[in-house]
């Protein structure tokens, strides 16, 4: 089986809200993960 020539790196980000709900995401950078978390928090309110 041939190996992929390019390696991709991603961050896995988990955040547990004070109400106990867990948010998980995967993105190329930590900043993008945090932006997704912030969007999720805005929708929760």
PDB file of N, H, CA, C and O in Angstrom:
ATOM      1  N   UNK A   1       0.858  -1.184   0.000  1.00  0.00           N
ATOM      2  CA  UNK A   1       0.000   0.000   0.000  1.00  0.00           C
ATOM      3  C   UNK A   1       0.900   1.243   0.000  1.00  0.00           C
ATOM      4  O   UNK A   1       1.760   1.369   0.873  1.00  0.00           O
ATOM      5  N   UNK A   2       0.725   2.155  -0.951  1.00  0.00           N
ATOM      6  H   UNK A   2       0.027   2.053  -1.659  1.00  0.00           H
ATOM      7  CA  UNK A   2       1.570   3.352  -1.007  1.00  0.00           C
ATOM      8  C   UNK A   2       1.244   4.327   0.120  1.00  0.00           C
ATOM      9  O   UNK A   2       0.097   4.462   0.547  1.00  0.00           O
ATOM     10  N   UNK A   3       2.277   4.990   0.578  1.00  0.00           N
ATOM     11  H   UNK A   3       3.209   4.881   0.231  1.00  0.00           H
ATOM     12  CA  UNK A   3       2.097   6.002   1.627  1.00  0.00           C
ATOM     13  C   UNK A   3       1.794   7.343   0.984  1.00  0.00           C
ATOM     14  O   UNK A   3       2.208   7.611  -0.144  1.00  0.00           O
ATOM     15  N   UNK A   4       1.083   8.167   1.696  1.00  0.00           N
ATOM     16  H   UNK A   4       0.747   7.949   2.613  1.00  0.00           H
ATOM     17  CA  UNK A   4       0.797   9.514   1.198  1.00  0.00           C
ATOM     18  C   UNK A   4       2.071  10.341   1.248  1.00  0.00           C
ATOM     19  O   UNK A   4       2.844  10.243   2.201  1.00  0.00           O
ATOM     20  N   UNK A   5       2.289  11.148   0.234  1.00  0.00           N
ATOM     21  H   UNK A   5       1.661  11.228  -0.540  1.00  0.00           H
ATOM     22  CA  UNK A   5       3.521  11.927   0.178  1.00  0.00           C
ATOM     23  C   UNK A   5       3.471  13.154   1.078  1.00  0.00           C
ATOM     24  O   UNK A   5       4.508  13.636   1.534  1.00  0.00           O
ATOM     25  N   UNK A   6       2.275  13.658   1.334  1.00  0.00           N
ATOM     26  H   UNK A   6       1.432  13.267   0.964  1.00  0.00           H
ATOM     27  CA  UNK A   6       2.130  14.846   2.185  1.00  0.00           C
ATOM     28  C   UNK A   6       1.522  14.466   3.519  1.00  0.00           C
ATOM     29  O   UNK A   6       0.576  13.681   3.587  1.00  0.00           O
ATOM     30  N   UNK A   7       2.077  15.032   4.579  1.00  0.00           N
ATOM     31  H   UNK A   7       2.846  15.669   4.524  1.00  0.00           H
ATOM     32  CA  UNK A   7       1.509  14.795   5.904  1.00  0.00           C
ATOM     33  C   UNK A   7       0.686  16.009   6.297  1.00  0.00           C
ATOM     34  O   UNK A   7       1.104  17.150   6.096  1.00  0.00           O
ATOM     35  N   UNK A   8      -0.467  15.758   6.850  1.00  0.00           N
ATOM     36  H   UNK A   8      -0.807  14.832   7.013  1.00  0.00           H
ATOM     37  CA  UNK A   8      -1.331  16.840   7.313  1.00  0.00           C
ATOM     38  C   UNK A   8      -1.364  16.826   8.827  1.00  0.00           C
ATOM     39  O   UNK A   8      -1.416  15.769   9.456  1.00  0.00           O
ATOM     40  N   UNK A   9      -1.333  18.013   9.397  1.00  0.00           N
ATOM     41  H   UNK A   9      -1.291  18.871   8.886  1.00  0.00           H
ATOM     42  CA  UNK A   9      -1.436  18.134  10.848  1.00  0.00           C
ATOM     43  C   UNK A   9      -2.727  18.846  11.195  1.00  0.00           C
ATOM     44  O   UNK A   9      -3.094  19.846  10.578  1.00  0.00           O
ATOM     45  N   UNK A  10      -3.398  18.317  12.182  1.00  0.00           N
ATOM     46  H   UNK A  10      -3.100  17.505  12.683  1.00  0.00           H
ATOM     47  CA  UNK A  10      -4.638  18.911  12.658  1.00  0.00           C
ATOM     48  C   UNK A  10      -4.621  18.954  14.175  1.00  0.00           C
ATOM     49  O   UNK A  10      -3.968  18.143  14.832  1.00  0.00           O
ATOM     50  N   UNK A  11      -5.343  19.906  14.710  1.00  0.00           N
ATOM     51  H   UNK A  11      -5.874  20.565  14.176  1.00  0.00           H
ATOM     52  CA  UNK A  11      -5.519  20.012  16.154  1.00  0.00           C
ATOM     53  C   UNK A  11      -6.885  19.446  16.502  1.00  0.00           C
ATOM     54  O   UNK A  11      -7.878  19.730  15.834  1.00  0.00           O
ATOM     55  N   UNK A  12      -6.922  18.645  17.552  1.00  0.00           N
ATOM     56  H   UNK A  12      -6.114  18.414  18.096  1.00  0.00           H
ATOM     57  CA  UNK A  12      -8.195  18.203  18.103  1.00  0.00           C
ATOM     58  C   UNK A  12      -8.432  19.046  19.340  1.00  0.00           C
ATOM     59  O   UNK A  12      -7.552  19.171  20.192  1.00  0.00           O
ATOM     60  N   UNK A  13      -9.620  19.625  19.440  1.00  0.00           N
ATOM     61  H   UNK A  13     -10.334  19.523  18.748  1.00  0.00           H
ATOM     62  CA  UNK A  13      -9.926  20.554  20.520  1.00  0.00           C
ATOM     63  C   UNK A  13     -11.213  20.132  21.204  1.00  0.00           C
ATOM     64  O   UNK A  13     -12.252  19.991  20.559  1.00  0.00           O
ATOM     65  N   UNK A  14     -11.141  19.934  22.504  1.00  0.00           N
ATOM     66  H   UNK A  14     -10.297  20.048  23.028  1.00  0.00           H
ATOM     67  CA  UNK A  14     -12.311  19.582  23.310  1.00  0.00           C
ATOM     68  C   UNK A  14     -12.517  20.663  24.356  1.00  0.00           C
ATOM     69  O   UNK A  14     -11.565  21.126  24.985  1.00  0.00           O
ATOM     70  N   UNK A  15     -13.772  21.060  24.536  1.00  0.00           N
ATOM     71  H   UNK A  15     -14.545  20.684  24.025  1.00  0.00           H
ATOM     72  CA  UNK A  15     -14.117  22.094  25.512  1.00  0.00           C
ATOM     73  C   UNK A  15     -15.383  21.672  26.232  1.00  0.00           C
ATOM     74  O   UNK A  15     -16.403  21.399  25.598  1.00  0.00           O
ATOM     75  N   UNK A  16     -15.321  21.618  27.552  1.00  0.00           N
ATOM     76  H   UNK A  16     -14.493  21.839  28.066  1.00  0.00           H
ATOM     77  CA  UNK A  16     -16.507  21.275  28.325  1.00  0.00           C
ATOM     78  C   UNK A  16     -17.079  22.540  28.937  1.00  0.00           C
ATOM     79  O   UNK A  16     -16.416  23.232  29.709  1.00  0.00           O
ATOM     80  N   UNK A  17     -18.326  22.829  28.578  1.00  0.00           N
ATOM     81  H   UNK A  17     -18.864  22.266  27.950  1.00  0.00           H
ATOM     82  CA  UNK A  17     -19.017  24.015  29.075  1.00  0.00           C
ATOM     83  C   UNK A  17     -19.353  23.822  30.551  1.00  0.00           C
ATOM     84  O   UNK A  17     -19.371  22.695  31.047  1.00  0.00           O
ATOM     85  N   UNK A  18     -19.617  24.916  31.245  1.00  0.00           N
ATOM     86  H   UNK A  18     -19.602  25.831  30.843  1.00  0.00           H
ATOM     87  CA  UNK A  18     -19.959  24.833  32.668  1.00  0.00           C
ATOM     88  C   UNK A  18     -21.250  24.051  32.911  1.00  0.00           C
ATOM     89  O   UNK A  18     -21.482  23.568  34.019  1.00  0.00           O
ATOM     90  N   UNK A  19     -22.099  23.923  31.870  1.00  0.00           N
ATOM     91  H   UNK A  19     -21.910  24.315  30.969  1.00  0.00           H
ATOM     92  CA  UNK A  19     -23.323  23.127  32.024  1.00  0.00           C
ATOM     93  C   UNK A  19     -23.077  21.638  31.770  1.00  0.00           C
ATOM     94  O   UNK A  19     -24.005  20.831  31.841  1.00  0.00           O
ATOM     95  N   UNK A  20     -21.832  21.279  31.475  1.00  0.00           N
ATOM     96  H   UNK A  20     -21.078  21.934  31.418  1.00  0.00           H
ATOM     97  CA  UNK A  20     -21.458  19.881  31.284  1.00  0.00           C
ATOM     98  C   UNK A  20     -21.443  19.416  29.849  1.00  0.00           C
ATOM     99  O   UNK A  20     -20.975  18.311  29.575  1.00  0.00           O
ATOM    100  N   UNK A  21     -21.943  20.226  28.908  1.00  0.00           N
ATOM    101  H   UNK A  21     -22.323  21.124  29.131  1.00  0.00           H
ATOM    102  CA  UNK A  21     -21.965  19.828  27.499  1.00  0.00           C
ATOM    103  C   UNK A  21     -20.554  19.895  26.919  1.00  0.00           C
ATOM    104  O   UNK A  21     -19.801  20.831  27.185  1.00  0.00           O
ATOM    105  N   UNK A  22     -20.210  18.880  26.119  1.00  0.00           N
ATOM    106  H   UNK A  22     -20.822  18.118  25.903  1.00  0.00           H
ATOM    107  CA  UNK A  22     -18.881  18.796  25.528  1.00  0.00           C
ATOM    108  C   UNK A  22     -18.909  19.263  24.078  1.00  0.00           C
ATOM    109  O   UNK A  22     -19.766  18.845  23.299  1.00  0.00           O
ATOM    110  N   UNK A  23     -17.969  20.130  23.724  1.00  0.00           N
ATOM    111  H   UNK A  23     -17.273  20.469  24.357  1.00  0.00           H
ATOM    112  CA  UNK A  23     -17.776  20.571  22.343  1.00  0.00           C
ATOM    113  C   UNK A  23     -16.450  19.998  21.865  1.00  0.00           C
ATOM    114  O   UNK A  23     -15.433  20.137  22.545  1.00  0.00           O
ATOM    115  N   UNK A  24     -16.449  19.360  20.710  1.00  0.00           N
ATOM    116  H   UNK A  24     -17.275  19.246  20.158  1.00  0.00           H
ATOM    117  CA  UNK A  24     -15.230  18.802  20.122  1.00  0.00           C
ATOM    118  C   UNK A  24     -15.140  19.223  18.669  1.00  0.00           C
ATOM    119  O   UNK A  24     -16.147  19.276  17.961  1.00  0.00           O
ATOM    120  N   UNK A  25     -13.920  19.524  18.226  1.00  0.00           N
ATOM    121  H   UNK A  25     -13.103  19.481  18.801  1.00  0.00           H
ATOM    122  CA  UNK A  25     -13.712  19.873  16.825  1.00  0.00           C
ATOM    123  C   UNK A  25     -12.293  19.513  16.415  1.00  0.00           C
ATOM    124  O   UNK A  25     -11.425  19.283  17.257  1.00  0.00           O
ATOM    125  N   UNK A  26     -12.075  19.468  15.109  1.00  0.00           N
ATOM    126  H   UNK A  26     -12.780  19.654  14.425  1.00  0.00           H
ATOM    127  CA  UNK A  26     -10.753  19.239  14.529  1.00  0.00           C
ATOM    128  C   UNK A  26     -10.558  20.280  13.444  1.00  0.00           C
ATOM    129  O   UNK A  26     -11.432  20.477  12.599  1.00  0.00           O
ATOM    130  N   UNK A  27      -9.401  20.953  13.466  1.00  0.00           N
ATOM    131  H   UNK A  27      -8.691  20.793  14.152  1.00  0.00           H
ATOM    132  CA  UNK A  27      -9.096  21.981  12.468  1.00  0.00           C
ATOM    133  C   UNK A  27      -7.578  22.047  12.294  1.00  0.00           C
ATOM    134  O   UNK A  27      -6.834  21.552  13.140  1.00  0.00           O
ATOM    135  N   UNK A  28      -7.123  22.649  11.210  1.00  0.00           N
ATOM    136  H   UNK A  28      -7.728  23.051  10.523  1.00  0.00           H
ATOM    137  CA  UNK A  28      -5.681  22.727  10.963  1.00  0.00           C
ATOM    138  C   UNK A  28      -4.899  23.521  12.015  1.00  0.00           C
ATOM    139  O   UNK A  28      -3.725  23.234  12.249  1.00  0.00           O
ATOM    140  N   UNK A  29      -5.526  24.512  12.649  1.00  0.00           N
ATOM    141  H   UNK A  29      -6.480  24.746  12.459  1.00  0.00           H
ATOM    142  CA  UNK A  29      -4.807  25.319  13.641  1.00  0.00           C
ATOM    143  C   UNK A  29      -5.624  25.453  14.921  1.00  0.00           C
ATOM    144  O   UNK A  29      -6.846  25.303  14.919  1.00  0.00           O
ATOM    145  N   UNK A  30      -4.924  25.737  16.002  1.00  0.00           N
ATOM    146  H   UNK A  30      -3.932  25.859  16.003  1.00  0.00           H
ATOM    147  CA  UNK A  30      -5.591  25.960  17.281  1.00  0.00           C
ATOM    148  C   UNK A  30      -6.495  27.183  17.212  1.00  0.00           C
ATOM    149  O   UNK A  30      -7.574  27.194  17.804  1.00  0.00           O
ATOM    150  N   UNK A  31      -6.063  28.205  16.497  1.00  0.00           N
ATOM    151  H   UNK A  31      -5.186  28.196  16.016  1.00  0.00           H
ATOM    152  CA  UNK A  31      -6.870  29.421  16.359  1.00  0.00           C
ATOM    153  C   UNK A  31      -8.208  29.119  15.690  1.00  0.00           C
ATOM    154  O   UNK A  31      -9.238  29.661  16.090  1.00  0.00           O
ATOM    155  N   UNK A  32      -8.198  28.263  14.680  1.00  0.00           N
ATOM    156  H   UNK A  32      -7.361  27.822  14.354  1.00  0.00           H
ATOM    157  CA  UNK A  32      -9.441  27.892  14.003  1.00  0.00           C
ATOM    158  C   UNK A  32     -10.341  27.074  14.923  1.00  0.00           C
ATOM    159  O   UNK A  32     -11.563  27.223  14.893  1.00  0.00           O
ATOM    160  N   UNK A  33      -9.745  26.218  15.731  1.00  0.00           N
ATOM    161  H   UNK A  33      -8.753  26.097  15.755  1.00  0.00           H
ATOM    162  CA  UNK A  33     -10.528  25.449  16.706  1.00  0.00           C
ATOM    163  C   UNK A  33     -11.209  26.386  17.689  1.00  0.00           C
ATOM    164  O   UNK A  33     -12.387  26.215  18.004  1.00  0.00           O
ATOM    165  N   UNK A  34     -10.472  27.373  18.173  1.00  0.00           N
ATOM    166  H   UNK A  34      -9.515  27.512  17.917  1.00  0.00           H
ATOM    167  CA  UNK A  34     -11.038  28.313  19.137  1.00  0.00           C
ATOM    168  C   UNK A  34     -12.125  29.173  18.505  1.00  0.00           C
ATOM    169  O   UNK A  34     -13.104  29.520  19.165  1.00  0.00           O
ATOM    170  N   UNK A  35     -11.961  29.515  17.238  1.00  0.00           N
ATOM    171  H   UNK A  35     -11.166  29.233  16.701  1.00  0.00           H
ATOM    172  CA  UNK A  35     -12.993  30.293  16.544  1.00  0.00           C
ATOM    173  C   UNK A  35     -14.282  29.473  16.431  1.00  0.00           C
ATOM    174  O   UNK A  35     -15.376  30.007  16.614  1.00  0.00           O
ATOM    175  N   UNK A  36     -14.153  28.184  16.130  1.00  0.00           N
ATOM    176  H   UNK A  36     -13.265  27.751  15.981  1.00  0.00           H
ATOM    177  CA  UNK A  36     -15.328  27.309  16.064  1.00  0.00           C
ATOM    178  C   UNK A  36     -15.988  27.198  17.435  1.00  0.00           C
ATOM    179  O   UNK A  36     -17.215  27.198  17.543  1.00  0.00           O
ATOM    180  N   UNK A  37     -15.168  27.104  18.479  1.00  0.00           N
ATOM    181  H   UNK A  37     -14.172  27.104  18.390  1.00  0.00           H
ATOM    182  CA  UNK A  37     -15.714  27.050  19.840  1.00  0.00           C
ATOM    183  C   UNK A  37     -16.485  28.321  20.162  1.00  0.00           C
ATOM    184  O   UNK A  37     -17.571  28.266  20.738  1.00  0.00           O
ATOM    185  N   UNK A  38     -15.920  29.470  19.790  1.00  0.00           N
ATOM    186  H   UNK A  38     -15.037  29.514  19.322  1.00  0.00           H
ATOM    187  CA  UNK A  38     -16.581  30.747  20.061  1.00  0.00           C
ATOM    188  C   UNK A  38     -17.924  30.842  19.336  1.00  0.00           C
ATOM    189  O   UNK A  38     -18.896  31.350  19.894  1.00  0.00           O
ATOM    190  N   UNK A  39     -17.979  30.354  18.092  1.00  0.00           N
ATOM    191  H   UNK A  39     -17.189  29.941  17.638  1.00  0.00           H
ATOM    192  CA  UNK A  39     -19.245  30.329  17.351  1.00  0.00           C
ATOM    193  C   UNK A  39     -20.261  29.439  18.059  1.00  0.00           C
ATOM    194  O   UNK A  39     -21.437  29.788  18.168  1.00  0.00           O
ATOM    195  N   UNK A  40     -19.800  28.295  18.536  1.00  0.00           N
ATOM    196  H   UNK A  40     -18.845  28.011  18.448  1.00  0.00           H
ATOM    197  CA  UNK A  40     -20.673  27.367  19.255  1.00  0.00           C
ATOM    198  C   UNK A  40     -21.218  28.014  20.528  1.00  0.00           C
ATOM    199  O   UNK A  40     -22.400  27.879  20.844  1.00  0.00           O
ATOM    200  N   UNK A  41     -20.349  28.717  21.254  1.00  0.00           N
ATOM    201  H   UNK A  41     -19.389  28.827  20.998  1.00  0.00           H
ATOM    202  CA  UNK A  41     -20.782  29.386  22.483  1.00  0.00           C
ATOM    203  C   UNK A  41     -21.815  30.472  22.192  1.00  0.00           C
ATOM    204  O   UNK A  41     -22.767  30.641  22.954  1.00  0.00           O
ATOM    205  N   UNK A  42     -21.632  31.207  21.095  1.00  0.00           N
ATOM    206  H   UNK A  42     -20.859  31.069  20.477  1.00  0.00           H
ATOM    207  CA  UNK A  42     -22.595  32.249  20.725  1.00  0.00           C
ATOM    208  C   UNK A  42     -23.967  31.643  20.422  1.00  0.00           C
ATOM    209  O   UNK A  42     -24.995  32.213  20.786  1.00  0.00           O
ATOM    210  N   UNK A  43     -23.980  30.493  19.759  1.00  0.00           N
ATOM    211  H   UNK A  43     -23.145  30.029  19.463  1.00  0.00           H
ATOM    212  CA  UNK A  43     -25.246  29.834  19.417  1.00  0.00           C
ATOM    213  C   UNK A  43     -25.946  29.277  20.654  1.00  0.00           C
ATOM    214  O   UNK A  43     -27.172  29.167  20.679  1.00  0.00           O
ATOM    215  N   UNK A  44     -25.171  28.928  21.676  1.00  0.00           N
ATOM    216  H   UNK A  44     -24.175  29.017  21.656  1.00  0.00           H
ATOM    217  CA  UNK A  44     -25.757  28.376  22.907  1.00  0.00           C
ATOM    218  C   UNK A  44     -26.531  29.426  23.690  1.00  0.00           C
ATOM    219  O   UNK A  44     -27.456  29.085  24.428  1.00  0.00           O
ATOM    220  N   UNK A  45     -26.176  30.678  23.546  1.00  0.00           N
ATOM    221  H   UNK A  45     -25.425  30.955  22.947  1.00  0.00           H
ATOM    222  CA  UNK A  45     -26.800  31.741  24.346  1.00  0.00           C
ATOM    223  C   UNK A  45     -28.134  32.157  23.797  1.00  0.00           C
ATOM    224  O   UNK A  45     -28.784  33.040  24.357  1.00  0.00           O
TER     225      UNK A  45
END
